Amino acid sequence: MGIFDILKRKKKDTVVIPEGHEVVVVSGGASPALSKMDSGVWIADFGAKPEFTDLDMLINQVKDILKNENEGLILWIIQKGLITLLTNDSKKNYLITRFHKIQSNRKFSNVAIFQPEASKNIELMSQVYEIGFGVHFSAPDGACFIEVHKPEGIVVGMCGDAFKGNRTDGIDIDSLIYDIAEYKKESDNQELYKIMIDYEFHFPISVESTEQIAHGSSITTNENTKISMPRHKLPNGMNMIGVYTRTSEMKSEFAGITGKEALEMVLKCEDVEGLMVINKNDSWMGITKEGVKNILDCGYA
């Protein structure tokens, strides 16, 4: 059984299927389900809106397969509903722990396929990847797996690209910001938007408080706390909040903030017109408030 096969594309969204061939495409279903394809590949689909009991049920069904079969491949379909279900770290850790036990059975290979809405959770994708699962994106339309029945046999393949670790792996965010500042390519902008959501930036602050604040602690501001941060004025006069990729050049106290939190903060500040993202060499890119809204609305977060 081959792992990948290529179908000729005649034009956009048109696939030519040779005579005598049958193509089966698997996407996520409404309900949790475990099924076996003609190729022998198992599909473990958590469904569109699973309950926590469904998670256990599906994994227990897979455990039974591991006991009764000698080897094989299991494709786990991750839809948005599962991401919504895993609302806190304890639930995420529970899933990862159960996946890890499944992966410890070396007779079977496991591949998790994240559909478009689910693939925004890069943290979970990275955790699944790190325990040894193969991890793939689905196709943009949600198609996960393709099985091609040919006269001489069956070949299978994934519909989306392989995930190769955290999006920041192998990508130098400082170099990316430099390229944006110098070359102004929209594709670089889009790549930064994807990376920056979960990236931890920093910014210098001045804190005045009647309460003791421990170094490295998380705090919730109240009427006794005043935190100020510098603004950056662009050549065109726009007033922006600046966040930095590094802390090495900061002489004062500083705070950490994810890209998503920084974007949301900009929208809450009436006297701010956007966000400036600054690299270690002071190259920067500015994102207007309208751009900030677009990033959040387009689902990068």
Phi and psi in degrees as a GROMACS rama.xvg file:
@    title "Ramachandran Plot"
@    xaxis  label "Phi"
@    yaxis  label "Psi"
@TYPE xy
-76.1393  158.553  GLY-2
-93.2957  -36.5395  ILE-3
-132.202  146.576  PHE-4
-142.042  149.717  ASP-5
-113.484  127.862  ILE-6
-97.8633  135.901  LEU-7
-67.1141  135.586  LYS-8
-100.994  121.611  ARG-9
-78.3402  -44.2754  LYS-10
-156.652  176.623  LYS-11
-55.5435  131.846  LYS-12
65.9007  14.8381  ASP-13
-123.036  124.097  THR-14
-115.777  129.483  VAL-15
-90.719  118.588  VAL-16
-101.171  117.703  ILE-17
-61.4258  154.221  PRO-18
-60.5486  139.225  GLU-19
86.159  2.34775  GLY-20
-107.89  148.532  HIS-21
-127.329  134.212  GLU-22
-115.217  128.268  VAL-23
-116.745  123.201  VAL-24
-112.835  131.824  VAL-25
-108.684  126.452  VAL-26
-120.534  177.502  SER-27
-71.9498  144.366  GLY-28
-99.8268  175.229  GLY-29
-72.7849  -37.3106  ALA-30
-114.062  153.05  SER-31
-58.9368  138.325  PRO-32
-158.644  150.369  ALA-33
-123.524  124.996  LEU-34
-143.427  160.48  SER-35
-117.529  128.538  LYS-36
-80.7939  165.145  MET-37
-61.0665  -27.4017  ASP-38
-74.4629  -10.1366  SER-39
96.1671  -5.245  GLY-40
-76.2048  134.38  VAL-41
-92.0216  137.062  TRP-42
-111.26  115.768  ILE-43
-109.621  103.49  ALA-44
-108.305  120.838  ASP-45
-74.4503  -11.3849  PHE-46
86.2091  172.381  GLY-47
-77.2406  -36.2245  ALA-48
-139.034  69.0719  LYS-49
-74.8126  151.182  PRO-50
-91.7779  166.163  GLU-51
-64.0279  -31.4651  PHE-52
-66.5994  -29.8042  THR-53
-65.6183  -36.3641  ASP-54
-58.9033  -50.244  LEU-55
-62.5805  -42.6845  ASP-56
-59.5101  -46.8104  MET-57
-66.1114  -43.7272  LEU-58
-66.5147  -36.8323  ILE-59
-65.3523  -35.7907  ASN-60
-64.0135  -40.1657  GLN-61
-65.3849  -38.6952  VAL-62
-59.2889  -37.9873  LYS-63
-63.6311  -37.8366  ASP-64
-63.6461  -42.1255  ILE-65
-61.5005  -30.51  LEU-66
-74.7231  -32.4309  LYS-67
-101.4  -13.8247  ASN-68
-121.015  152.581  GLU-69
-83.3185  -36.0123  ASN-70
-160.562  164.832  GLU-71
165.042  -172.671  GLY-72
-128.872  130.827  LEU-73
-116.804  124.45  ILE-74
-103.467  121.853  LEU-75
-101.014  119.128  TRP-76
-94.4567  120.424  ILE-77
-106.948  112.496  ILE-78
-103.167  172.903  GLN-79
-57.6213  -34.2442  LYS-80
-59.3895  -36.1085  GLY-81
-69.0239  -39.021  LEU-82
-61.7807  -42.0116  ILE-83
-63.1356  -35.6369  THR-84
-66.8267  -35.9018  LEU-85
-85.6624  73.349  LEU-86
-80.7266  -13.2548  THR-87
-143.86  170.873  ASN-88
-63.7312  -34.1321  ASP-89
-64.6544  -38.7787  SER-90
-70.6404  -39.908  LYS-91
-62.0404  -44.6899  LYS-92
-64.2931  -34.1261  ASN-93
-62.5279  -45.9607  TYR-94
-63.1006  -44.8867  LEU-95
-62.3265  -40.2112  ILE-96
-62.1819  -43.2182  THR-97
-69.1485  -39.9104  ARG-98
-61.0573  -39.9648  PHE-99
-62.1628  -39.4601  HIS-100
-67.4439  -37.5793  LYS-101
-63.0365  -43.2523  ILE-102
-66.8491  -25.2975  GLN-103
-67.4928  -16.0271  SER-104
-81.7616  101.182  ASN-105
-74.3246  -5.56709  ARG-106
-72.8881  -26.4779  LYS-107
-113.454  146.693  PHE-108
-100.657  147.752  SER-109
-125.311  134.342  ASN-110
-131.611  125.378  VAL-111
-98.6742  129.13  ALA-112
-113.888  118.738  ILE-113
-98.5539  121.381  PHE-114
-72.0559  166.783  GLN-115
-50.5268  -48.5194  PRO-116
-67.7068  -36.581  GLU-117
-71.071  -30.5826  ALA-118
-72.5718  -3.36576  SER-119
-73.4266  -17.8605  LYS-120
-87.576  80.1745  ASN-121
-64.2433  -32.4871  ILE-122
-60.2069  -47.0866  GLU-123
-67.0501  -41.3048  LEU-124
-57.9567  -41.7842  MET-125
-65.9459  -41.1279  SER-126
-63.7252  -42.5163  GLN-127
-65.5826  -40.4655  VAL-128
-61.9924  -40.8422  TYR-129
-70.1877  -22.9869  GLU-130
-86.0074  -1.26889  ILE-131
112.332  -3.0633  GLY-132
-68.819  147.859  PHE-133
-74.4657  145.833  GLY-134
-132.286  131.376  VAL-135
-131.229  150.766  HIS-136
-80.0987  152.566  PHE-137
-81.4767  176.313  SER-138
-69.219  161.434  ALA-139
-55.4576  -29.0343  PRO-140
-87.484  4.51051  ASP-141
94.7349  -4.45611  GLY-142
-64.7845  133.884  ALA-143
-110.136  -37.8831  CYS-144
-148.48  141.739  PHE-145
-126.909  137.071  ILE-146
-124.435  119.699  GLU-147
-109.084  118.505  VAL-148
-91.9554  112.413  HIS-149
-110.336  160.211  LYS-150
-54.658  -33.8219  PRO-151
-91.5187  0.325596  GLU-152
147.548  -167.435  GLY-153
-115.175  133.895  ILE-154
-120.671  151.885  VAL-155
-130.246  162.463  VAL-156
-165.464  162.474  GLY-157
-87.71  149.18  MET-158
-88.6532  -16.4958  CYS-159
-122.831  173.38  GLY-160
-71.49  156.774  ASP-161
-76.1033  142.683  ALA-162
-88.2256  132.052  PHE-163
-117.664  43.3274  LYS-164
97.0249  179.546  GLY-165
-51.8511  141.009  ASN-166
-59.4657  -21.4676  ARG-167
-81.3953  -14.4791  THR-168
-65.6572  128.161  ASP-169
77.2368  -2.21751  GLY-170
-116.261  119.896  ILE-171
-86.6267  106.417  ASP-172
-63.6616  -31.9475  ILE-173
-64.9563  -42.5977  ASP-174
-66.5614  -36.0956  SER-175
-64.2387  -43.5562  LEU-176
-64.1357  -39.2694  ILE-177
-60.9081  -45.2624  TYR-178
-61.4562  -38.9137  ASP-179
-64.0849  -43.8739  ILE-180
-64.5808  -36.2906  ALA-181
-87.4156  -42.2261  GLU-182
-110.194  -18.6849  TYR-183
54.466  46.3234  LYS-184
-89.7275  130.894  LYS-185
-62.8362  -32.6801  GLU-186
-63.0786  -35.0272  SER-187
-67.7986  -39.6314  ASP-188
-57.3952  -46.837  ASN-189
-62.4531  -38.5614  GLN-190
-65.4557  -40.9175  GLU-191
-64.5025  -41.3822  LEU-192
-57.8997  -40.1117  TYR-193
-65.8333  -43.1932  LYS-194
-72.0277  -40.41  ILE-195
-71.3013  -21.1579  MET-196
-54.8347  -47.5994  ILE-197
-100.899  -1.93275  ASP-198
-74.485  139.302  TYR-199
-91.6709  113.306  GLU-200
-96.5195  174.881  PHE-201
-137.777  156.53  HIS-202
-149.504  145.239  PHE-203
-70.7616  145.038  PRO-204
-138.611  162.206  ILE-205
-124.489  122.351  SER-206
-114.089  129.807  VAL-207
-123.447  123.396  GLU-208
-151.548  146.16  SER-209
-82.6782  -5.41904  THR-210
-109.435  152.729  GLU-211
-74.8022  128.87  GLN-212
-113.204  117.869  ILE-213
-73.9783  142.274  ALA-214
-61.6769  133.266  HIS-215
81.935  3.16142  GLY-216
-90.1671  158.565  SER-217
-91.3129  135.667  SER-218
-128.507  153.312  ILE-219
-110.612  122.475  THR-220
-70.4638  151.296  THR-221
-142.078  -167.107  ASN-222
-66.6722  -14.9367  GLU-223
-94.8019  0.617037  ASN-224
-116.128  132.024  THR-225
-129.197  118.523  LYS-226
-117.222  125.722  ILE-227
-119.572  149.503  SER-228
-139.314  149.454  MET-229
-70.0578  151.205  PRO-230
-103.308  156.499  ARG-231
-120.259  128.476  HIS-232
-102.281  123.349  LYS-233
-76.5737  163.815  LEU-234
-55.3767  -27.847  PRO-235
-87.0459  3.76374  ASN-236
94.4737  -5.04603  GLY-237
-69.304  141.689  MET-238
-101.847  118.903  ASN-239
-129.754  152.667  MET-240
-82.2777  138.807  ILE-241
-111.785  135.44  GLY-242
-122.79  148.553  VAL-243
-116.075  148.401  TYR-244
-78.6846  -21.1612  THR-245
-132.449  160.544  ARG-246
-110.864  -3.69422  THR-247
-61.0734  -29.7304  SER-248
-93.0316  -0.445632  GLU-249
-83.6423  127.247  MET-250
-94.275  -17.632  LYS-251
-107.695  -173.511  SER-252
-64.7484  153.06  GLU-253
-143.345  162.45  PHE-254
-125.342  154.999  ALA-255
-99.6875  147.357  GLY-256
-155.574  137.518  ILE-257
-75.6857  161.63  THR-258
-58.8692  -40.9008  GLY-259
-61.7143  -43.8457  LYS-260
-64.0562  -38.3575  GLU-261
-64.4909  -42.7414  ALA-262
-61.9706  -43.8731  LEU-263
-66.6359  -35.2724  GLU-264
-64.1225  -39.3077  MET-265
-58.0588  -42.0312  VAL-266
-67.3573  -23.0228  LEU-267
-88.4482  -12.5946  LYS-268
-97.5803  112.226  CYS-269
-67.6141  -29.9705  GLU-270
-91.9009  11.9185  ASP-271
-116.087  138.843  VAL-272
-108  0.558449  GLU-273
169.35  -173.206  GLY-274
-120.834  132.411  LEU-275
-107.02  125.804  MET-276
-106.319  121.58  VAL-277
-120.19  131.449  ILE-278
-91.7267  -178.422  ASN-279
-65.9915  -19.3813  LYS-280
-105.958  15.545  ASN-281
70.7578  14.0591  ASP-282
-72.2093  148.684  SER-283
-149.008  162.497  TRP-284
-134.325  144.829  MET-285
-108.492  141.304  GLY-286
-122.336  117.423  ILE-287
-68.6495  167.148  THR-288
-59.4603  -37.7212  LYS-289
-63.5454  -41.1947  GLU-290
-63.8668  -38.6539  GLY-291
-60.4053  -45.8211  VAL-292
-60.8557  -40.7454  LYS-293
-64.0234  -41.5131  ASN-294
-61.1627  -45.4069  ILE-295
-70.3658  -39.0033  LEU-296
-71.5477  -28.7083  ASP-297
-80.4317  0.342745  CYS-298
90.5892  9.90316  GLY-299
-65.1292  -30.0766  TYR-300
